[in-house]
Amino acid sequence: MKTEIASGGYHLGVIPDGNRRWAVANGMQASDGHRAGARKMELMVNWAVRHDDIRELSIYGLSEENFKRAPSELSNLYSIYYDGLSKLLNSKEMHDNGVKVNLVSTSSRRVPKDILEVCKELKKETKFYGNKVLNILIGYTGQSEIMRSVSSPMNRLKNLFFGLNEEDIRKSLGVKSTCDFVIRTGEEEADREAKSGFLLWQSAYSEYYHIKKFWPDIEEQDLNEAWSHFTATRRMRGK
């Protein structure tokens, strides 16, 4: 599966790790960490929207495994997500830059109704946009996405008579384009390239970059340095 560059731009994936550990390190509650992380997510989205070389951005919001967290923490997370998504709905920058917004979930029945509703409205309001794409992954894991694609009625029928190819699977994925570059955060001693179920099919050939900070501590300069690393790596590979 070769890397695709969609209409003159790259697909960037983000695994924002460390909200809860940031809160503990600063003597705060987990909810404080998630709120601080939400502010940095706004920074991230605005940075990507302004970046001419980035056409698609996929953000890991909540994995299926995260549903096992304490109900009180999930309730706070859902409130933060709802507020952030509602803000996107009225974002002048998103509309001015023609950003299409998609909710990608492999367990949508477990996602609260108010979040599904605001995402439905976002999709409706941005469905005719095509300059950039923002995928928000909530209640998602790549394993489930691949299994759902393979077992879709169309693919089951085709597999029975003809067999499946990569294109058949790709067409049935929630995120269809190849992910070129994945940024992960977190204060670990060693660089982490753990995928945590993030876009497993789409990121098979992604470049990975680890920012050694908790997500709430990142700044625009960290994103610029990550992007410079990616473009330099691409240039070297082209020689």
Rosetta blueprint (number, residue, H / E / L):
1 M L
2 K L
3 T L
4 E L
5 I L
6 A E
7 S L
8 G L
9 G E
10 Y E
11 H E
12 L E
13 G E
14 V E
15 I E
16 P L
17 D L
18 G L
19 N H
20 R H
21 R H
22 W H
23 A H
24 V H
25 A H
26 N L
27 G L
28 M L
29 Q L
30 A H
31 S H
32 D H
33 G H
34 H H
35 R H
36 A H
37 G H
38 A H
39 R H
40 K H
41 M H
42 E H
43 L H
44 M H
45 V H
46 N H
47 W H
48 A H
49 V H
50 R H
51 H L
52 D L
53 D L
54 I E
55 R E
56 E E
57 L E
58 S E
59 I E
60 Y E
61 G E
62 L E
63 S E
64 E H
65 E H
66 N H
67 F H
68 K H
69 R L
70 A L
71 P H
72 S H
73 E H
74 L H
75 S H
76 N H
77 L H
78 Y H
79 S H
80 I H
81 Y H
82 Y H
83 D H
84 G H
85 L H
86 S H
87 K H
88 L H
89 L H
90 N L
91 S L
92 K H
93 E H
94 M H
95 H H
96 D H
97 N L
98 G L
99 V E
100 K E
101 V E
102 N E
103 L E
104 V E
105 S L
106 T L
107 S L
108 S H
109 R H
110 R H
111 V L
112 P L
113 K H
114 D H
115 I H
116 L H
117 E H
118 V H
119 C H
120 K H
121 E H
122 L H
123 K H
124 K H
125 E H
126 T H
127 K L
128 F L
129 Y L
130 G L
131 N L
132 K E
133 V E
134 L E
135 N E
136 I E
137 L E
138 I E
139 G E
140 Y E
141 T L
142 G H
143 Q H
144 S H
145 E H
146 I H
147 M H
148 R H
149 S H
150 V H
151 S L
152 S L
153 P H
154 M H
155 N H
156 R H
157 L H
158 K H
159 N H
160 L H
161 F H
162 F L
163 G L
164 L L
165 N L
166 E H
167 E H
168 D H
169 I H
170 R H
171 K H
172 S L
173 L L
174 G L
175 V L
176 K L
177 S L
178 T L
179 C L
180 D L
181 F E
182 V E
183 I E
184 R E
185 T E
186 G L
187 E L
188 E L
189 E L
190 A L
191 D L
192 R L
193 E L
194 A L
195 K L
196 S L
197 G L
198 F L
199 L L
200 L L
201 W L
202 Q L
203 S L
204 A L
205 Y L
206 S L
207 E E
208 Y E
209 Y E
210 H E
211 I E
212 K L
213 K L
214 F L
215 W H
216 P H
217 D H
218 I L
219 E L
220 E H
221 Q H
222 D H
223 L H
224 N H
225 E H
226 A H
227 W H
228 S H
229 H H
230 F H
231 T H
232 A H
233 T H
234 R H
235 R H
236 M H
237 R H
238 G L
239 K L
